[in-house]
């Protein structure tokens, strides 16, 4: 009997040890599997994280705030809808492939793409480093007039034929330049779509108004420069774009109101200048746009193809009208694509902003949207640096007019000079004179 009682006591003792071991594996409150800490998902430590993160309030398959995978709410991990999310998310503060700010997994800093330091996205919307995008041959159009294009890139569009939609049968509208054009993408998108051929002042790479920029990272900021000043907008190994500012300073103000009146696009030994003419009274039917190539004036007719092009030592330059007056598209192969519009300051705009402009000057200026190809990771310039993969925007968010400084760094001696404190572009010997 004594031996049987001993066996019973040993069994009870072993049972108690096993129970304690099971309870000990889950140290903390409201935890996932085998995790120490509070309100955690699988193997996580820290605040508001998805899988493999450091923080509190985590976990898989949860609904609410501070969740891991497959969750809805704020501060989530992968595959979530909401804010402050990881990969493949909708909204702001996302990781790869997202539109918005403050993104990414495993990053240092605020608002990163994957593996990036600093703010905003890893992928830049205003640059196109995929050569397959425009790697196609033009085929004979359909009987309906819809243009066809044979893709030659080795990606998803390899040897496919893209047909322009009936809404925009050609890349360049013939009869009405104000209609949409067909945009062919033989790269990863593999599509032919209809788009307006005008600058989008809210889009990536735009420069409009009292100069308001939207950088390659999607951040909006103002850079006022100075009346009569010239500033490097982009400066890279093989491209420099300078802007000339016009402006006015009403009595009692401490700074100028400024607008971009001209751009100088410099590459290789060449300079292309796009400028808004000074006009006393605005008339939409009168062309206030002037163009110069290496110092010589360019005249583009409004009839026919309405374009000017040149092969500059293997680099093709195309300028085409996108309206009968005051609108052009400029394309420098392998470097940049610019959509440009000339516009005035209207009477109502002048009144609302209290610019106090003189009656004999409409302050015609440029609105531009840039798209760049093959920028280096060390690109400089007011807007150029926003295309760096590790760029962290210094502007203050949440204010009506986030300001970007640096006038002293980007000011150039003239519109045609590639020299500034941080400029990278250098003219090769034998550069064209202006």
Residue pairs with C-beta under 8 A, 6 or more apart in sequence:
25 34
26 34
26 35
27 36
28 35
28 36
28 37
28 38
28 40
29 38
29 39
30 38
30 39
31 37
31 38
31 39
31 40
32 40
32 41
32 42
32 43
32 44
32 58
32 59
32 60
33 42
33 43
34 43
35 41
35 42
35 43
35 44
35 45
36 45
37 44
37 45
37 56
38 56
38 57
39 56
39 57
39 58
39 59
39 66
40 55
40 56
40 57
40 58
40 59
41 49
41 50
41 51
41 53
41 58
41 59
41 60
41 67
41 68
41 77
42 51
42 59
42 60
42 68
43 51
43 52
44 50
44 51
44 52
44 53
44 54
44 55
44 58
44 59
44 68
45 53
45 54
45 55
46 53
46 54
46 55
46 56
46 58
47 54
47 55
47 56
47 57
47 66
48 55
48 56
48 57
48 58
48 65
48 66
48 74
48 75
48 84
49 55
49 58
49 66
49 68
49 75
49 77
50 58
50 67
50 68
50 69
50 76
50 77
50 78
50 80
50 86
50 105
51 60
51 68
51 69
51 77
51 78
53 77
55 66
56 66
57 65
57 66
57 67
57 75
58 66
58 67
58 68
58 77
59 67
59 68
60 67
60 68
60 69
60 70
60 71
61 68
61 69
61 70
61 71
62 68
62 71
63 71
63 72
63 73
64 71
64 72
64 73
65 73
65 74
65 75
66 73
66 74
66 75
66 76
67 73
67 75
67 76
67 77
67 80
68 76
68 77
68 78
69 77
69 78
69 79
69 80
70 79
70 80
71 77
71 80
72 80
72 81
72 82
73 80
73 82
74 82
74 83
74 84
75 82
75 83
75 84
76 82
76 84
76 85
76 86
76 89
77 85
77 86
78 85
78 86
78 87
78 88
78 95
78 105
79 86
79 87
79 88
79 89
80 86
80 89
81 89
81 90
81 91
82 89
82 90
82 91
83 91
83 92
83 93
84 93
84 102
85 91
85 93
85 94
85 95
85 98
85 103
86 94
86 95
86 104
86 105
87 94
87 95
87 96
87 97
87 105
87 114
88 95
88 96
88 97
88 98
89 95
89 98
90 98
91 98
91 100
92 100
92 101
92 102
93 100
93 101
93 102
93 103
93 111
94 100
94 102
94 103
94 104
95 103
95 104
95 105
95 113
95 114
96 103
96 104
96 113
96 114
96 122
96 123
97 123
98 121
99 218
100 218
101 111
101 119
101 120
101 218
101 219
101 397
102 110
102 111
102 112
102 119
102 120
103 111
103 112
103 113
103 120
103 121
103 122
104 111
104 112
104 113
104 114
104 115
104 116
104 122
105 114
106 114
106 115
107 113
107 114
107 115
107 116
107 117
108 117
109 116
109 117
109 118
109 119
109 392
110 118
110 119
110 392
111 118
111 119
111 120
112 118
112 119
112 120
112 122
113 120
113 121
113 122
113 123
114 122
115 122
116 122
116 389
116 390
117 390
117 392
118 390
118 391
118 392
118 393
119 217
119 219
119 391
119 392
119 393
120 217
120 218
120 219
120 391
120 392
120 393
121 217
121 218
122 389
124 204
124 216
124 217
124 387
124 389
125 203
125 204
125 205
125 216
125 218
126 203
126 204
126 205
126 215
126 216
126 370
126 371
126 372
126 387
127 205
127 216
127 371
127 372
127 373
127 375
127 387
128 187
128 371
128 372
128 373
129 373
129 374
129 375
130 155
130 187
130 188
131 153
132 151
132 152
132 153
132 154
132 155
132 157
132 186
132 187
132 188
133 153
133 185
133 186
133 187
134 184
134 186
135 151
135 152
135 153
135 186
136 149
136 150
136 151
136 152
136 153
136 162
136 184
136 186
137 149
137 150
137 152
138 147
138 148
138 149
138 150
139 147
139 148
139 149
139 150
139 161
140 148
141 147
141 148
141 169
141 170
142 148
142 163
144 166
144 169
145 169
145 170
146 163
146 164
146 165
146 166
146 169
146 170
147 163
147 164
147 169
147 170
147 171
147 182
148 161
148 162
148 163
148 164
149 161
149 162
149 163
149 164
149 184
149 186
149 192
150 159
150 160
150 161
151 157
151 158
151 159
151 160
151 161
151 162
151 186
151 190
152 158
152 159
152 186
153 186
153 187
155 186
155 187
155 188
155 190
156 188
156 190
157 185
157 186
157 187
157 190
160 186
160 190
162 184
162 186
162 190
162 191
162 192
163 192
164 170
164 171
164 182
164 184
164 192
165 182
165 192
165 193
165 194
167 180
167 194
168 179
168 180
168 181
168 182
168 194
168 195
169 182
170 181
170 182
171 181
171 182
171 183
171 184
172 181
172 305
172 307
172 320
173 179
173 180
173 181
177 197
177 306
177 321
177 322
177 323
177 324
177 327
178 323
180 194
180 195
180 196
180 197
181 194
181 195
181 196
181 197
182 192
182 193
182 194
183 192
183 193
183 194
183 195
184 192
185 191
185 192
185 193
197 322
197 327
197 329
197 339
198 322
198 327
198 339
198 341
199 206
199 208
199 339
199 340
199 341
199 367
199 368
199 369
200 206
200 369
201 208
201 209
201 212
201 214
201 367
201 369
202 214
203 214
203 369
204 214
204 215
204 216
204 218
205 214
205 215
205 216
205 369
205 370
205 371
205 372
205 383
206 213
206 214
206 367
206 368
206 369
206 370
207 213
207 233
207 243
207 260
207 366
207 367
207 368
207 369
207 370
207 383
208 367
208 368
209 259
209 367
210 222
210 224
210 257
210 258
210 259
210 353
211 222
211 223
211 224
211 225
211 245
211 258
211 259
211 260
212 220
212 221
212 222
213 220
213 221
213 222
213 223
213 382
213 383
213 386
213 404
214 220
215 221
215 383
215 386
215 387
215 391
215 393
216 372
216 383
216 386
216 387
216 391
217 386
217 387
217 391
217 393
219 386
219 393
219 395
219 397
219 402
220 402
221 393
221 395
221 402
221 403
221 404
222 401
222 402
222 403
222 404
223 231
223 382
223 403
223 404
223 406
223 407
224 255
224 256
224 258
224 403
224 407
225 231
225 243
225 245
225 256
225 258
225 407
225 411
226 245
226 247
226 256
226 258
226 407
226 411
227 245
227 246
227 247
227 248
227 249
227 256
227 258
228 245
228 246
228 247
229 244
229 245
229 258
229 407
229 411
230 242
230 243
230 244
230 245
230 411
230 412
230 413
230 414
230 415
230 417
231 242
231 243
231 245
231 382
231 407
231 410
231 411
231 412
231 420
232 240
232 241
232 242
232 380
232 381
232 382
232 384
232 410
232 411
232 412
232 418
232 420
232 422
232 423
233 241
233 242
233 243
233 263
233 381
233 382
233 383
233 384
233 410
234 240
234 241
234 336
234 370
234 372
234 379
234 380
234 381
234 383
234 384
235 241
235 379
235 380
235 381
235 384
235 418
235 420
235 422
235 423
235 424
235 425
236 375
236 376
236 378
236 379
236 380
236 381
236 384
236 424
236 425
237 376
237 424
237 425
238 267
238 268
238 335
238 374
238 425
239 265
239 266
239 267
239 335
239 336
239 372
239 375
239 425
240 264
240 265
240 266
240 267
240 418
240 423
240 425
241 263
241 264
241 265
241 266
241 336
241 370
241 381
241 384
242 263
242 264
242 266
242 412
242 415
242 416
242 417
242 418
243 260
243 262
243 263
243 264
243 415
244 260
244 261
244 262
244 263
244 264
244 275
244 415
245 256
245 258
245 259
245 260
245 261
246 258
246 259
246 260
246 261
246 363
246 365
247 256
247 257
247 258
247 259
248 256
248 257
248 355
248 356
248 357
248 358
248 363
249 255
249 256
249 257
250 257
250 354
250 355
250 356
251 356
257 353
257 355
259 345
259 363
259 365
259 366
260 365
260 366
260 368
261 275
261 276
261 364
261 365
261 366
262 273
262 274
262 275
262 276
262 366
262 415
263 273
263 274
263 275
263 338
263 340
263 366
263 368
264 271
264 272
264 273
264 415
264 416
265 271
265 272
265 273
265 274
265 330
265 332
265 336
265 338
266 272
266 416
266 418
266 425
266 427
267 315
267 332
267 335
268 312
268 313
268 315
268 428
269 313
269 427
269 428
269 430
269 431
269 432
270 293
270 294
270 312
270 317
270 431
270 432
271 292
271 293
271 294
271 295
271 416
271 432
271 434
272 291
272 292
272 293
272 317
272 319
272 330
272 332
273 290
273 291
273 292
273 293
273 415
273 434
274 289
274 290
274 291
274 328
274 330
274 338
274 340
274 366
275 289
275 290
275 291
275 292
275 366
276 288
276 289
276 290
276 342
276 364
276 365
276 366
277 288
277 289
277 290
277 364
278 361
278 364
279 286
279 288
279 344
279 361
279 362
279 364
280 360
280 361
280 362
281 362
282 288
282 344
282 346
282 362
282 364
284 325
284 326
285 324
285 325
286 325
287 325
287 326
288 325
288 326
288 342
288 364
289 325
289 326
289 327
289 328
289 340
289 342
290 297
291 297
291 298
291 300
291 308
291 319
291 328
292 298
292 434
293 310
293 317
294 432
294 433
294 434
295 432
295 433
295 434
298 308
298 319
299 308
300 306
300 307
300 308
300 319
300 320
300 321
300 328
302 321
302 324
302 325
305 320
306 320
306 321
307 318
307 319
307 320
307 321
308 318
308 319
308 320
309 316
309 317
309 318
309 319
310 316
310 317
311 317
315 332
315 333
315 334
315 335
316 331
316 332
316 333
317 330
317 331
317 332
317 333
318 329
318 330
318 331
319 328
319 329
319 330
319 331
320 328
320 329
321 327
321 328
322 328
322 329
322 339
326 341
326 342
326 343
327 340
327 341
327 342
328 340
329 337
329 338
329 339
329 340
330 336
330 337
330 338
330 340
331 337
331 338
334 373
334 374
335 372
335 373
335 374
336 370
336 371
336 372
336 373
337 370
337 371
337 372
337 373
338 368
338 369
338 370
338 371
339 368
339 369
340 366
340 367
340 368
341 366
341 367
341 368
342 364
342 365
342 366
342 367
343 364
343 365
343 367
344 362
344 363
344 364
344 365
345 355
345 357
345 362
345 363
345 365
349 355
350 356
350 357
355 363
357 363
370 383
372 387
375 384
375 387
376 424
377 388
377 389
377 390
378 388
378 424
379 385
379 387
379 388
379 424
380 410
380 422
380 423
380 424
381 410
381 423
382 404
382 406
382 410
385 391
386 393
394 404
394 405
395 402
395 403
395 404
396 402
396 403
408 421
409 420
409 421
409 422
410 420
410 421
410 422
410 423
411 420
412 418
412 419
412 420
412 423
413 419
416 434
418 425
418 426
418 427
